[in-house]
């Protein structure tokens, strides 16, 4: 009789489950395989292509026989220059392309690299509730301890920094934040970034700002690094996924002081190599697009936004106006049950998949989120199905 191997996962996996969308989309696929038509308004994967000049550049560069080898761990100088120029033009932030820009295989990778570079076992990290689930996963996998800071509609989904200090910050090494905020679509308050930099300096905390949504349904893109002295206490993640319709390309960047970039690169260089050069060169083209690109992109999302708010209205949910990003966040009607029951009922009865707010934390239990990554005809079809 063969011996059965007793293989267990590492302790670091405790408390880290499979990503919600990974599981739920399998269920959706099974329903489709059984012949059911399902419309997904779940994930924020842009359904539109990049600008034609971007794909043209990719195709052209790929034909060069000399571009298929390993690339520098810190990315192509062309892409680093492009990110630096983009930050200067749109955010008013001057960064050195040689030392203060680190291209990434998506900002999700960057979150993990940052946590692995800075967190030792037991180090505490402030994470938002509600917030992107990967924040908790990355901290936990790196051995850190998550300390939630709760966001609520009553405080316009902004952190209460005084309350955090009052509660005590012993052992807190890092704070992860994200504005425009996902999932709520909240833009940063007028003085939020200045207050955060002062808070971090006072309490010796590294701020990690995740900033992929600043160009979507938002006429005033902002960077945390635009605050005087921010580089001393903060790094910022950015991405081409949402702003340039390039989610599947997995191209982002970490922007920060030379010391922070060097420290993160020490970890990153042991985990992966540079991206395929034609992709980096095409990404540089994307970053050099004129302002009309963002204007036209947002004209599409504004038309979809009207239909998205209508969907929330038909569902009986209250959605605050003025949201940014790829989603609309809405509060469930009274007596609707919890958000999981609500979305499962809509999925089973109407064939429409929407996201339960509770996957982003306990403060999202009374909310749902719908994606605007569907064309107008699809969104109108959802309205028609829901109103039958």
C-alpha positions as CSV (number, residue, x, y, z in Angstrom):
1,X,0.0,0.0,0.0
2,X,1.4,3.4,-1.0
3,X,2.1,5.8,1.7
4,X,-0.2,8.9,1.6
5,X,1.9,12.1,1.7
6,X,0.9,14.4,4.5
7,X,1.4,17.8,2.8
8,X,0.1,20.9,4.5
9,X,0.2,24.5,3.4
10,X,2.5,27.0,5.2
11,X,1.2,28.9,8.2
12,X,1.3,32.1,6.2
13,X,-1.7,30.8,4.2
14,X,-3.9,30.8,7.3
15,X,-6.6,33.5,6.9
16,X,-5.9,33.8,3.2
17,X,-8.6,32.2,1.0
18,X,-9.1,32.0,-2.7
19,X,-9.9,35.4,-4.2
20,X,-13.7,35.9,-4.2
21,X,-13.9,36.6,-8.0
22,X,-11.8,33.5,-8.7
23,X,-14.5,31.4,-7.0
24,X,-17.6,33.2,-8.0
25,X,-16.7,33.5,-11.7
26,X,-16.3,29.7,-11.8
27,X,-19.9,29.5,-10.6
28,X,-20.9,31.9,-13.3
29,X,-19.1,29.9,-16.0
30,X,-20.9,26.7,-14.8
31,X,-24.2,28.5,-15.2
32,X,-23.2,29.6,-18.7
33,X,-22.0,26.0,-19.6
34,X,-25.5,24.8,-18.5
35,X,-27.0,27.1,-21.1
36,X,-27.9,30.1,-18.9
37,X,-27.3,33.6,-20.2
38,X,-25.4,35.5,-17.5
39,X,-24.5,39.2,-17.7
40,X,-21.6,40.0,-15.4
41,X,-21.3,43.5,-13.9
42,X,-18.7,42.2,-11.4
43,X,-15.1,42.8,-12.1
44,X,-13.5,46.1,-13.3
45,X,-11.8,44.8,-16.5
46,X,-12.1,47.5,-19.2
47,X,-14.0,46.2,-22.2
48,X,-12.5,48.7,-24.6
49,X,-9.1,48.4,-26.3
50,X,-6.0,50.6,-25.9
51,X,-5.4,53.4,-28.3
52,X,-4.5,52.1,-31.8
53,X,-1.1,53.7,-31.6
54,X,-0.3,51.5,-28.6
55,X,-1.1,48.2,-30.3
56,X,0.6,49.4,-33.4
57,X,3.7,50.1,-31.4
58,X,3.5,46.6,-29.8
59,X,3.2,44.9,-33.2
60,X,6.0,46.9,-34.7
61,X,8.5,46.4,-31.9
62,X,7.7,42.6,-31.6
63,X,9.0,42.2,-35.2
64,X,12.5,43.3,-34.1
65,X,14.5,40.1,-33.5
66,X,16.6,41.8,-30.8
67,X,13.9,42.5,-28.3
68,X,13.1,38.9,-27.0
69,X,15.8,38.6,-24.4
70,X,15.8,39.4,-20.6
71,X,15.2,43.0,-19.7
72,X,16.6,45.1,-16.8
73,X,15.0,44.3,-13.4
74,X,14.2,48.0,-13.0
75,X,12.5,48.3,-16.4
76,X,13.3,49.9,-19.7
77,X,14.7,53.5,-19.5
78,X,12.1,54.5,-22.1
79,X,9.2,53.4,-19.9
80,X,10.7,55.0,-16.8
81,X,11.1,58.2,-18.7
82,X,7.5,58.0,-19.9
83,X,6.1,57.4,-16.3
84,X,8.2,60.4,-15.1
85,X,6.9,62.7,-17.8
86,X,3.3,61.5,-17.2
87,X,3.6,62.3,-13.5
88,X,5.0,65.7,-14.3
89,X,2.3,66.6,-16.8
90,X,-0.8,65.3,-15.1
91,X,0.0,65.3,-11.4
92,X,2.6,68.1,-11.2
93,X,5.1,65.7,-9.5
94,X,8.7,65.7,-10.5
95,X,10.4,62.3,-10.2
96,X,13.8,61.1,-11.4
97,X,13.2,58.4,-14.0
98,X,16.6,56.7,-13.2
99,X,16.0,56.3,-9.4
100,X,12.4,57.1,-8.5
101,X,10.4,54.9,-10.9
102,X,10.1,51.1,-10.8
103,X,8.0,49.5,-13.5
104,X,5.9,46.6,-12.2
105,X,4.0,43.6,-13.6
106,X,0.8,45.4,-12.4
107,X,0.4,47.2,-9.1
108,X,-1.0,44.1,-7.5
109,X,2.5,42.6,-7.8
110,X,3.8,45.8,-6.3
111,X,1.7,45.5,-3.2
112,X,3.2,42.1,-2.5
113,X,6.7,43.3,-3.1
114,X,6.3,46.3,-0.8
115,X,4.9,44.1,2.0
116,X,7.6,41.5,1.6
117,X,10.3,44.2,1.5
118,X,9.2,46.0,4.7
119,X,7.1,43.8,7.0
120,X,8.5,41.4,9.6
121,X,6.4,39.0,11.5
122,X,3.9,40.9,13.7
123,X,4.4,44.3,12.1
124,X,1.1,46.1,12.0
125,X,-0.4,47.7,8.9
126,X,-3.5,50.0,8.7
127,X,-5.8,48.8,6.0
128,X,-9.1,50.3,4.9
129,X,-12.5,48.7,5.6
130,X,-14.0,48.6,3.0
131,X,-11.0,48.2,0.8
132,X,-9.4,46.1,-1.9
133,X,-9.1,42.5,-0.5
134,X,-5.5,42.2,-1.8
135,X,-4.4,44.6,0.8
136,X,-5.2,42.2,3.6
137,X,-3.9,39.2,1.7
138,X,-0.5,40.8,0.9
139,X,0.0,41.9,4.5
140,X,-1.0,38.5,5.9
141,X,1.2,36.6,3.4
142,X,4.2,38.8,4.4
143,X,3.7,38.0,8.1
144,X,2.2,41.3,9.0
145,X,-0.8,42.0,11.2
146,X,-3.8,43.9,9.6
147,X,-5.3,46.7,11.7
148,X,-8.5,48.0,10.0
149,X,-9.5,51.6,9.9
150,X,-13.2,51.9,9.2
151,X,-14.6,54.1,6.5
152,X,-18.2,55.0,6.5
153,X,-20.7,57.1,4.5
154,X,-21.1,59.3,7.6
155,X,-17.5,60.4,7.3
156,X,-17.6,60.5,3.5
157,X,-15.5,57.3,3.3
158,X,-12.4,59.2,4.6
159,X,-10.1,58.0,7.4
160,X,-10.5,59.6,10.8
161,X,-6.8,60.2,11.6
162,X,-7.5,61.6,15.0
163,X,-9.4,58.6,16.0
164,X,-6.6,56.3,14.8
165,X,-4.1,58.2,17.0
166,X,-6.5,58.1,19.9
167,X,-6.8,54.3,19.5
168,X,-3.1,53.9,19.6
169,X,-0.5,53.2,16.8
170,X,2.1,51.1,18.7
171,X,3.7,48.7,16.3
172,X,2.1,50.2,13.2
173,X,4.7,50.4,10.4
174,X,2.6,51.0,7.3
175,X,-0.7,52.4,6.1
176,X,-2.3,51.4,2.8
177,X,-4.8,53.8,1.3
178,X,-6.5,54.2,-2.1
179,X,-8.1,57.5,-3.4
180,X,-10.1,57.7,-5.6
181,X,-11.3,54.9,-3.3
182,X,-12.3,51.5,-4.4
183,X,-15.0,50.2,-3.9
184,X,-16.9,53.4,-2.9
185,X,-15.6,55.7,-5.7
186,X,-14.8,58.5,-3.2
187,X,-12.4,61.2,-4.3
188,X,-9.8,62.5,-1.8
189,X,-11.0,65.3,0.4
190,X,-9.6,68.7,-0.1
191,X,-6.9,68.4,2.6
192,X,-6.7,64.6,2.9
193,X,-3.4,64.0,1.3
194,X,-1.7,66.9,3.3
195,X,-3.2,65.5,6.5
196,X,-2.0,62.0,5.7
197,X,1.6,63.1,5.1
198,X,1.6,65.0,8.4
199,X,0.1,62.0,10.2
200,X,2.7,59.6,8.7
201,X,5.6,61.9,9.6
202,X,4.4,62.4,13.1
203,X,3.9,58.7,13.7
204,X,6.8,57.3,11.6
205,X,4.5,55.3,9.3
206,X,5.1,54.5,5.6
207,X,2.1,55.4,3.4
208,X,1.4,53.2,0.5
209,X,-1.0,54.9,-1.9
210,X,-2.7,52.7,-4.5
211,X,-3.8,55.1,-7.3
212,X,-5.1,53.3,-10.4
213,X,-8.5,55.2,-10.7
214,X,-7.5,58.9,-10.7
215,X,-8.3,59.4,-14.4
216,X,-11.6,57.6,-14.6
217,X,-14.8,59.7,-14.1
218,X,-12.5,62.3,-12.4
219,X,-11.6,65.7,-13.9
220,X,-8.9,66.4,-11.3
221,X,-6.3,63.6,-11.1
222,X,-4.3,63.8,-7.9
223,X,-1.2,62.1,-6.6
224,X,-0.3,61.8,-2.9
225,X,3.3,62.6,-3.9
226,X,2.2,66.1,-5.0
227,X,2.2,67.1,-1.3
228,X,5.4,68.8,-0.1
229,X,7.7,66.2,1.7
230,X,5.5,63.2,0.7
231,X,8.4,61.3,-0.7
232,X,9.9,61.1,2.7
233,X,7.0,59.1,4.1
234,X,5.1,57.7,1.1
235,X,5.3,55.6,-2.1
236,X,2.6,55.4,-4.8
237,X,1.4,52.6,-7.0
238,X,-0.1,53.4,-10.4
239,X,-1.2,51.3,-13.3
240,X,-2.2,51.4,-17.0
241,X,-5.0,48.9,-16.4
242,X,-7.8,51.3,-16.0
243,X,-6.6,54.6,-17.4
244,X,-5.4,53.1,-20.7
245,X,-7.6,49.9,-21.1
246,X,-4.6,47.7,-20.6
247,X,-5.6,45.5,-17.6
248,X,-4.4,42.3,-19.3
249,X,-1.0,43.8,-20.1
250,X,-0.1,43.9,-16.4
251,X,1.9,47.1,-16.5
252,X,2.2,49.4,-13.5
253,X,4.8,51.3,-11.6
254,X,6.0,52.2,-8.1
255,X,6.9,55.8,-7.7
256,X,8.9,57.0,-4.7
257,X,12.2,58.2,-3.2
258,X,15.4,56.5,-4.4
259,X,15.8,54.7,-1.1
260,X,12.4,53.1,-1.3
261,X,12.8,52.1,-4.9
262,X,16.1,50.5,-4.1
263,X,14.7,48.6,-1.1
264,X,11.7,47.2,-3.0
265,X,14.0,46.3,-6.0
266,X,16.1,44.1,-3.7
267,X,13.1,41.9,-3.2
268,X,11.6,42.2,-6.7
269,X,14.8,41.3,-8.5
270,X,14.8,38.0,-6.7
271,X,11.2,37.2,-7.8
272,X,10.9,38.2,-11.4
273,X,12.6,39.8,-14.4
274,X,11.8,42.7,-16.6
275,X,8.7,42.7,-18.8
276,X,8.8,42.0,-22.5
277,X,10.4,45.0,-24.1
278,X,7.8,45.7,-26.8
279,X,5.1,45.8,-24.1
280,X,7.2,48.4,-22.2
281,X,7.7,50.5,-25.3
282,X,4.0,50.3,-26.2
283,X,3.2,51.3,-22.6
284,X,5.4,54.3,-23.1
285,X,3.3,55.3,-26.1
286,X,0.2,54.9,-24.0
287,X,1.6,57.3,-21.4
288,X,2.4,59.9,-24.0
289,X,-1.2,60.1,-25.4
290,X,-2.8,63.6,-25.4
291,X,-5.4,64.7,-23.0
292,X,-8.1,64.0,-25.6
293,X,-7.6,60.2,-24.8
294,X,-8.8,60.7,-21.2
295,X,-11.6,63.1,-22.3
296,X,-13.0,60.6,-24.8
297,X,-12.6,57.7,-22.4
298,X,-14.6,59.5,-19.8
299,X,-17.3,60.6,-22.2
300,X,-18.0,56.8,-22.7
301,X,-18.0,56.2,-18.9
302,X,-20.3,59.2,-18.3
303,X,-22.9,57.7,-20.6
304,X,-22.5,54.4,-18.9
305,X,-22.7,56.0,-15.5
306,X,-26.2,57.3,-16.2
307,X,-27.4,53.7,-16.9
308,X,-25.5,52.4,-13.9
309,X,-27.3,54.8,-11.6
310,X,-30.5,53.8,-13.2
311,X,-29.7,50.1,-12.5
312,X,-29.1,51.0,-8.8
313,X,-32.4,52.8,-8.8
314,X,-34.3,49.9,-10.2
315,X,-32.7,47.6,-7.6
316,X,-33.9,50.0,-4.9
317,X,-30.4,50.9,-3.9
318,X,-29.1,54.4,-3.0
319,X,-26.0,55.5,-4.9
320,X,-24.2,58.7,-3.9
321,X,-23.5,61.0,-6.9
322,X,-20.0,62.2,-7.8
323,X,-18.3,58.8,-7.6
324,X,-15.0,58.2,-9.5
325,X,-13.5,55.0,-11.0
326,X,-15.0,52.1,-12.9
327,X,-17.8,51.3,-10.5
328,X,-21.0,52.5,-8.8
329,X,-21.4,51.8,-5.1
330,X,-24.9,51.6,-3.7
331,X,-26.6,51.0,-0.4
332,X,-29.2,48.2,-0.2
333,X,-32.8,48.9,0.4
334,X,-34.3,48.2,3.9
335,X,-35.3,44.7,4.3
336,X,-33.2,43.4,1.4
337,X,-31.3,40.9,3.6
338,X,-27.5,40.8,3.5
339,X,-25.6,41.6,0.4
340,X,-24.7,38.0,-0.5
341,X,-28.3,37.0,-0.3
342,X,-29.3,40.0,-2.4
343,X,-26.7,39.4,-5.2
344,X,-27.4,35.6,-5.3
345,X,-31.1,36.3,-5.7
346,X,-30.4,38.6,-8.6
347,X,-28.0,36.1,-10.2
348,X,-30.4,33.2,-9.9
349,X,-33.6,35.0,-10.8
350,X,-32.4,37.5,-13.4
351,X,-29.0,36.1,-14.6
352,X,-27.1,39.2,-13.6
353,X,-24.0,39.1,-11.5
354,X,-23.1,42.1,-9.3
355,X,-20.6,42.3,-6.5
356,X,-21.5,42.1,-2.8
357,X,-20.0,44.9,-0.8
358,X,-19.0,42.6,2.1
359,X,-16.1,41.1,0.2
360,X,-14.4,44.5,0.8
361,X,-14.9,44.3,4.6
362,X,-17.6,44.4,7.2
363,X,-18.4,48.1,6.5
364,X,-19.6,47.0,3.0
365,X,-22.2,44.5,4.3
366,X,-25.1,46.8,3.4
367,X,-23.8,47.7,-0.1
368,X,-23.3,46.3,-3.6
369,X,-21.0,47.4,-6.4
370,X,-21.7,47.3,-10.1
371,X,-19.0,47.6,-12.9
372,X,-19.3,50.0,-15.7
373,X,-17.1,47.8,-17.9
374,X,-20.0,46.9,-20.1
375,X,-21.3,48.8,-23.2
376,X,-24.4,50.9,-23.1
377,X,-26.6,48.2,-24.8
378,X,-25.6,45.7,-22.2
379,X,-26.4,48.0,-19.4
380,X,-29.7,48.9,-21.0
381,X,-30.4,45.2,-21.3
382,X,-29.8,44.8,-17.6
383,X,-32.4,47.5,-16.9
384,X,-34.9,45.9,-19.2
385,X,-34.4,42.5,-17.5
386,X,-34.7,44.0,-14.0
387,X,-37.9,45.9,-14.8
388,X,-39.7,42.9,-16.4
